[in-house]
Amino acid sequence: MNIQEGLMNLWNSTGIVNFVLPADPNITNNAEQFLHMHGQWMMVLICLFLLWLGIKKQFEPLLLVPIAFGGLLSNIPVCDIAGPHGFLGIIYEAGIHQGLFPLIIFMGVGAMTDFGPLIANPKTALLGGAAQFGIFGALLMALCIFGFTMPQSGAIGIIGGADGPTSIFVTSKLAPELLGAIAVAAYSYMALVPVIQPPIMKALTTKKQREIQMVQLREVSKREKIVFPLVVLLLCAIFLPDACPLLGALTFGNLCKECGVVDRLSDTMQNALINIVTIFLGLSVGSKLSADQFLTIQTLFILVLGIIAFSLATAAGVIMAHIMNMFSKTKINPLIGAAGVSAVPMAARVANKVGLEANPQNFLLMHAMGPNVAGVIGSAVAAGVLLALCG
């Protein structure tokens, strides 16, 4: 090989040459041909935008920043970082395809979650259950209107649970080809909870209803907090074993927090372990933001269905609160029904904020945490149903 050929090979291996792909004679649609040729640099711009949202606007930065950066890496031409033997491909296979990372995240969530408000007012579990309507409503729309397959529809529907790790876990099992779009949709809508939920909550309630003050919750004993995760896990094992991986991780983390004898383990789950896994989870999800997987009409449909699922979940929680008030002497503020989605603790904070706007003496945060943690359990149960139904 002479110097001229060596320099030509070097030039042909640069990103300048390879960011724009040659036209594919098998593609006749002009729009599809354009995306095929220019998709990589377009995805670089999209990932830079996601980084801006995470850094400047602080939209779920702990996951959006590594997801976006993983997307940048996956769209670098030639080096194939996201391929089966690349850095991101190896992480994805070990942590996402095998379902490990979401389960470790759920352990950390369990270790950081206080189930006390739900134990003190167990009827709020109905609100968390009602909010899962968004999952199955979106599933039916994806299947019947948009033409997705049953497994794909199940993966899209789980966005309505507003639970990122659950969305990733279910999608990796049912429709891994949609992982990038579903992960971005799930975490984007979770970050937009303060924007999406208040208009829906106010549209479905009157000012008088938003002013309802709730009685103080009873104190929950340590014994109750220790027994609760064990009861939840055993009931899941009896009735829905498919949900046990997620609920098992959640309840184990919570048991370590509440039992008081393994503080070092609980602290590790809440801090070091969940932080390490969050980095790898975000990067490996970003590996699925390559142009050929993300720049499709399906992605647009997924984003639309995701916002519908989330809105339905919020509305269903508020409506269930109204129904419960029809049969109860002790009224609950219907705003806490919106916290039935699994965005902990952001959804509970939004319910509290809207309640304070109606009545400055109306502190709903702890009351809203009941349906909020019920939503976490509910989304894991819904994931088990979807895996059994669509897997």
C-alpha positions as CSV (number, residue, x, y, z in Angstrom):
1,M,0.0,0.0,0.0
2,N,1.4,3.4,-1.0
3,I,1.0,6.7,0.8
4,Q,-1.8,7.8,-1.5
5,E,-3.8,4.7,-0.8
6,G,-3.2,5.0,2.9
7,L,-4.3,8.6,3.0
8,M,-7.4,7.7,1.0
9,N,-8.3,4.9,3.5
10,L,-7.8,7.4,6.3
11,W,-10.1,9.9,4.6
12,N,-12.8,7.2,4.0
13,S,-12.7,6.3,7.7
14,T,-13.5,9.8,8.9
15,G,-16.9,11.0,10.1
16,I,-17.0,13.7,7.5
17,V,-17.3,11.0,4.8
18,N,-19.6,8.6,6.7
19,F,-22.1,10.9,8.4
20,V,-24.0,11.0,5.1
21,L,-24.8,7.5,3.8
22,P,-25.1,6.7,0.1
23,A,-28.6,6.5,-1.4
24,D,-30.2,3.1,-1.1
25,P,-31.7,2.0,-4.5
26,N,-34.2,-0.2,-2.7
27,I,-35.9,2.9,-1.1
28,T,-38.3,4.7,-3.4
29,N,-39.9,7.0,-0.9
30,N,-38.1,10.4,-0.9
31,A,-38.7,11.1,2.8
32,E,-37.4,7.6,3.7
33,Q,-34.4,8.1,1.4
34,F,-33.6,11.4,3.1
35,L,-33.8,9.9,6.6
36,H,-31.6,7.0,5.4
37,M,-28.9,9.3,4.0
38,H,-29.0,12.1,6.7
39,G,-30.4,10.3,9.8
40,Q,-27.1,10.1,11.8
41,W,-26.4,13.8,11.9
42,M,-30.1,14.5,12.5
43,M,-30.0,12.2,15.5
44,V,-26.9,14.0,16.8
45,L,-29.0,17.2,16.8
46,I,-31.9,15.5,18.6
47,C,-29.5,14.1,21.2
48,L,-28.0,17.5,21.7
49,F,-31.5,18.9,22.2
50,L,-32.2,16.1,24.8
51,L,-29.0,17.1,26.6
52,W,-30.2,20.7,26.6
53,L,-33.5,19.6,28.2
54,G,-31.7,17.6,30.8
55,I,-29.0,20.2,31.7
56,K,-30.8,23.6,31.1
57,K,-34.4,22.6,31.9
58,Q,-33.5,19.8,34.3
59,F,-36.0,17.4,32.8
60,E,-35.2,14.1,34.6
61,P,-31.4,15.0,34.2
62,L,-30.2,11.8,36.1
63,L,-31.4,9.7,33.2
64,L,-32.0,12.1,30.3
65,V,-28.3,13.2,30.3
66,P,-26.8,9.7,30.0
67,I,-29.6,8.6,27.6
68,A,-28.8,11.5,25.3
69,F,-25.1,11.0,25.5
70,G,-25.5,7.3,24.8
71,G,-27.6,8.4,21.7
72,L,-24.7,10.6,20.6
73,L,-22.3,7.7,20.9
74,S,-24.6,5.3,19.1
75,N,-24.8,7.6,16.0
76,I,-21.0,8.1,15.6
77,P,-20.3,6.4,12.2
78,V,-17.8,3.6,11.5
79,C,-16.8,2.7,15.1
80,D,-20.1,0.8,15.9
81,I,-20.1,1.7,19.6
82,A,-23.7,0.4,20.0
83,G,-23.0,-2.8,18.1
84,P,-23.0,-6.3,19.7
85,H,-19.2,-6.0,20.4
86,G,-19.1,-2.3,21.1
87,F,-19.0,-0.6,24.5
88,L,-22.7,0.2,24.7
89,G,-23.8,-3.0,23.0
90,I,-22.1,-5.0,25.8
91,I,-23.7,-3.0,28.5
92,Y,-27.1,-3.3,26.8
93,E,-26.9,-7.0,26.6
94,A,-25.8,-7.5,30.2
95,G,-28.1,-5.0,31.8
96,I,-31.2,-4.3,29.6
97,H,-31.7,-7.4,27.5
98,Q,-31.3,-9.6,30.6
99,G,-33.5,-7.2,32.6
100,L,-30.9,-6.6,35.4
101,F,-30.7,-2.8,35.5
102,P,-34.4,-2.0,35.9
103,L,-34.6,-4.5,38.8
104,I,-31.7,-2.9,40.6
105,I,-33.3,0.5,40.1
106,F,-36.5,-0.8,41.6
107,M,-34.5,-2.0,44.7
108,G,-33.2,1.5,45.1
109,V,-36.7,2.9,44.7
110,G,-38.0,0.5,47.4
111,A,-35.2,1.6,49.7
112,M,-36.1,5.2,49.3
113,T,-39.9,4.8,49.5
114,D,-42.1,5.2,52.6
115,F,-45.2,3.0,52.3
116,G,-46.6,4.5,55.5
117,P,-49.2,6.8,53.9
118,L,-50.6,3.9,51.9
119,I,-50.7,1.6,55.0
120,A,-52.4,4.4,57.0
121,N,-55.1,5.0,54.4
122,P,-55.3,1.7,52.4
123,K,-58.3,2.8,50.4
124,T,-56.1,5.1,48.4
125,A,-54.7,2.0,46.7
126,L,-57.8,2.2,44.6
127,L,-56.6,5.5,43.2
128,G,-53.3,3.9,42.2
129,G,-55.1,1.0,40.7
130,A,-57.4,3.3,38.7
131,A,-54.5,5.2,37.2
132,Q,-53.4,2.1,35.5
133,F,-56.3,2.5,33.1
134,G,-54.0,4.7,31.0
135,I,-51.8,1.7,30.3
136,F,-54.6,-0.5,29.0
137,G,-56.4,2.4,27.2
138,A,-53.2,3.2,25.3
139,L,-52.6,-0.5,24.6
140,L,-56.0,-0.8,22.9
141,M,-55.4,2.3,20.9
142,A,-52.0,1.2,19.7
143,L,-53.5,-2.2,18.7
144,C,-56.7,-1.2,17.1
145,I,-56.0,2.3,15.7
146,F,-52.3,2.5,15.0
147,G,-51.7,-1.1,13.9
148,F,-49.0,-2.1,16.3
149,T,-48.6,-5.8,17.2
150,M,-49.8,-7.0,20.6
151,P,-46.4,-7.1,22.2
152,Q,-45.5,-3.7,20.8
153,S,-48.9,-2.3,22.1
154,G,-48.2,-3.7,25.5
155,A,-44.8,-2.0,25.6
156,I,-46.3,1.3,24.5
157,G,-49.1,1.1,27.0
158,I,-46.7,0.8,29.9
159,I,-45.7,4.5,29.3
160,G,-49.0,5.3,31.0
161,G,-47.6,4.0,34.3
162,A,-45.2,6.9,34.4
163,D,-42.5,4.5,35.6
164,G,-39.2,4.6,33.7
165,P,-37.6,1.3,34.9
166,T,-40.9,-0.6,34.5
167,S,-41.2,0.8,30.9
168,I,-37.7,-0.3,30.1
169,F,-38.1,-3.7,31.7
170,V,-41.4,-4.5,29.9
171,T,-40.2,-3.1,26.5
172,S,-36.9,-5.1,26.7
173,K,-39.0,-8.2,27.0
174,L,-41.8,-7.5,24.6
175,A,-40.5,-5.1,21.9
176,P,-36.8,-4.2,22.2
177,E,-36.8,-2.6,18.8
178,L,-39.0,0.2,20.3
179,L,-36.8,0.7,23.5
180,G,-35.3,4.0,22.5
181,A,-38.5,5.8,21.6
182,I,-40.4,4.4,24.6
183,A,-37.7,5.2,27.1
184,V,-37.4,8.8,25.8
185,A,-41.2,9.2,25.9
186,A,-41.5,7.7,29.4
187,Y,-38.9,9.9,31.0
188,S,-39.9,13.0,29.0
189,Y,-43.5,12.7,30.2
190,M,-42.3,12.0,33.8
191,A,-40.3,15.2,33.7
192,L,-43.4,17.1,32.4
193,V,-45.7,16.0,35.2
194,P,-45.9,19.6,36.5
195,V,-47.0,20.7,33.1
196,I,-49.3,17.9,32.0
197,Q,-51.2,17.1,35.1
198,P,-52.5,20.5,36.5
199,P,-54.8,21.3,33.5
200,I,-56.4,17.8,33.6
201,M,-56.8,18.0,37.4
202,K,-58.5,21.4,37.3
203,A,-60.7,20.4,34.4
204,L,-62.1,17.5,36.3
205,T,-62.6,19.2,39.7
206,T,-64.4,22.3,41.0
207,K,-62.6,24.9,43.2
208,K,-64.8,23.6,46.2
209,Q,-63.6,20.1,45.6
210,R,-60.0,21.2,45.4
211,E,-60.4,22.9,48.8
212,I,-61.4,19.7,50.6
213,Q,-59.1,19.3,53.6
214,M,-58.3,15.7,54.7
215,V,-57.9,14.5,58.3
216,Q,-54.4,13.8,59.5
217,L,-53.1,10.3,58.8
218,R,-52.6,7.9,61.7
219,E,-49.2,6.9,62.8
220,V,-48.0,3.6,61.3
221,S,-46.0,1.2,63.5
222,K,-42.6,-0.2,62.5
223,R,-44.1,-3.7,62.6
224,E,-46.7,-2.7,60.0
225,K,-44.0,-1.3,57.8
226,I,-42.0,-4.5,58.0
227,V,-44.9,-6.8,57.4
228,F,-46.4,-4.8,54.5
229,P,-43.7,-5.6,51.8
230,L,-43.8,-9.2,52.7
231,V,-47.5,-9.4,52.3
232,V,-47.4,-7.6,49.0
233,L,-44.7,-10.0,47.7
234,L,-46.6,-13.1,48.9
235,L,-49.9,-12.0,47.3
236,C,-48.0,-11.3,44.1
237,A,-46.5,-14.7,44.2
238,I,-49.9,-16.3,44.6
239,F,-51.9,-14.3,42.0
240,L,-49.4,-12.9,39.5
241,P,-45.9,-14.5,39.5
242,D,-44.9,-12.6,36.3
243,A,-44.8,-9.4,38.4
244,C,-42.6,-10.9,41.0
245,P,-39.2,-9.7,39.5
246,L,-40.2,-6.1,39.8
247,L,-42.2,-6.3,43.0
248,G,-39.6,-8.6,44.5
249,A,-36.9,-6.0,44.0
250,L,-39.1,-3.2,45.2
251,T,-40.2,-5.0,48.4
252,F,-36.7,-6.2,49.2
253,G,-35.4,-2.7,49.0
254,N,-38.2,-1.4,51.2
255,L,-37.8,-4.2,53.7
256,C,-34.1,-3.4,54.1
257,K,-35.1,0.2,54.8
258,E,-37.8,-0.5,57.3
259,C,-36.3,-3.5,59.3
260,G,-33.5,-1.3,60.7
261,V,-30.8,-4.0,60.9
262,V,-29.2,-3.6,57.5
263,D,-28.7,0.1,57.3
264,R,-25.5,-0.3,55.3
265,L,-27.3,-2.3,52.6
266,S,-30.2,0.2,52.5
267,D,-27.8,3.1,52.2
268,T,-26.0,1.4,49.4
269,M,-29.2,0.7,47.5
270,Q,-30.4,4.3,48.0
271,N,-27.1,5.9,46.9
272,A,-24.0,4.2,45.4
273,L,-25.8,1.2,43.7
274,I,-28.7,3.1,42.2
275,N,-26.4,5.9,41.0
276,I,-24.0,3.4,39.3
277,V,-26.8,1.5,37.6
278,T,-28.5,4.7,36.5
279,I,-25.4,5.7,34.6
280,F,-25.2,2.3,32.7
281,L,-29.0,2.2,32.3
282,G,-29.1,5.6,30.6
283,L,-26.1,4.9,28.3
284,S,-27.4,1.5,27.2
285,V,-30.9,2.9,26.5
286,G,-29.2,5.6,24.5
287,S,-27.7,2.9,22.4
288,K,-31.1,2.4,20.9
289,L,-31.4,6.0,19.7
290,S,-29.6,5.1,16.4
291,A,-31.1,6.8,13.4
292,D,-32.4,3.6,11.8
293,Q,-34.4,2.7,14.9
294,F,-35.5,6.1,16.1
295,L,-36.3,8.1,13.0
296,T,-39.4,6.2,12.0
297,I,-43.2,7.0,11.8
298,Q,-43.6,4.5,14.7
299,T,-41.6,6.9,17.0
300,L,-44.1,9.7,16.3
301,F,-47.0,7.4,17.0
302,I,-45.3,6.3,20.3
303,L,-44.9,9.9,21.4
304,V,-48.6,10.6,20.7
305,L,-49.8,7.4,22.4
306,G,-47.5,8.1,25.4
307,I,-49.1,11.5,26.2
308,I,-52.5,9.9,25.7
309,A,-51.7,7.1,28.1
310,F,-50.3,9.5,30.7
311,S,-53.3,11.8,30.4
312,L,-55.8,8.9,30.7
313,A,-54.0,7.7,33.8
314,T,-54.2,11.1,35.5
315,A,-57.9,11.5,34.6
316,A,-58.8,8.0,35.8
317,G,-57.2,8.6,39.2
318,V,-59.2,11.8,39.7
319,I,-62.4,10.2,38.5
320,M,-62.0,7.3,40.8
321,A,-61.6,9.8,43.7
322,H,-65.0,11.3,42.7
323,I,-66.6,7.8,42.7
324,M,-65.1,7.0,46.1
325,N,-66.6,10.2,47.5
326,M,-70.0,9.1,46.4
327,F,-69.9,6.2,48.7
328,S,-67.9,7.6,51.6
329,K,-68.8,9.8,54.5
330,T,-65.2,11.0,54.9
331,K,-64.4,12.9,51.7
332,I,-61.0,12.7,50.1
333,N,-59.6,15.5,48.0
334,P,-59.9,14.3,44.3
335,L,-56.6,16.0,43.5
336,I,-54.7,13.1,45.2
337,G,-56.2,10.7,42.6
338,A,-53.8,12.3,40.0
339,A,-50.9,11.1,42.1
340,G,-51.9,7.5,41.3
341,V,-49.5,7.6,38.4
342,S,-46.1,6.2,39.4
343,A,-44.0,9.3,39.1
344,V,-42.7,9.3,42.8
345,P,-42.7,11.8,44.4
346,M,-43.3,14.4,41.7
347,A,-47.0,13.6,41.1
348,A,-47.7,13.9,44.9
349,R,-45.9,17.3,45.0
350,V,-48.0,18.5,42.0
351,A,-51.3,17.4,43.8
352,N,-50.1,19.3,46.9
353,K,-49.2,22.4,44.9
354,V,-52.6,22.5,43.1
355,G,-54.4,22.0,46.4
356,L,-52.5,24.9,48.0
357,E,-53.5,27.1,45.1
358,A,-57.1,26.5,46.0
359,N,-56.7,26.6,49.8
360,P,-53.4,27.9,51.4
361,Q,-54.1,25.7,54.4
362,N,-54.6,22.5,52.4
363,F,-51.5,20.3,52.8
364,L,-52.1,17.2,50.7
365,L,-48.5,15.9,50.2
366,M,-48.6,13.0,52.7
367,H,-52.2,12.1,51.6
368,A,-51.1,12.1,48.0
369,M,-48.1,9.8,48.8
370,G,-50.6,7.0,49.5
371,P,-51.9,6.7,45.9
372,N,-48.4,7.6,44.6
373,V,-46.7,4.6,46.1
374,A,-49.8,2.5,45.2
375,G,-49.1,3.6,41.6
376,V,-45.6,2.2,41.9
377,I,-47.0,-1.2,43.0
378,G,-49.8,-0.9,40.4
379,S,-47.5,-0.3,37.5
380,A,-45.4,-3.3,38.5
381,V,-48.6,-5.4,38.7
382,A,-49.7,-4.1,35.3
383,A,-46.3,-5.0,33.9
384,G,-46.8,-8.5,35.1
385,V,-50.2,-8.6,33.4
386,L,-48.7,-7.4,30.2
387,L,-45.9,-9.9,30.2
388,A,-48.4,-12.7,30.8
389,L,-50.8,-11.3,28.2
390,C,-48.4,-10.3,25.4
391,G,-45.2,-12.3,26.1
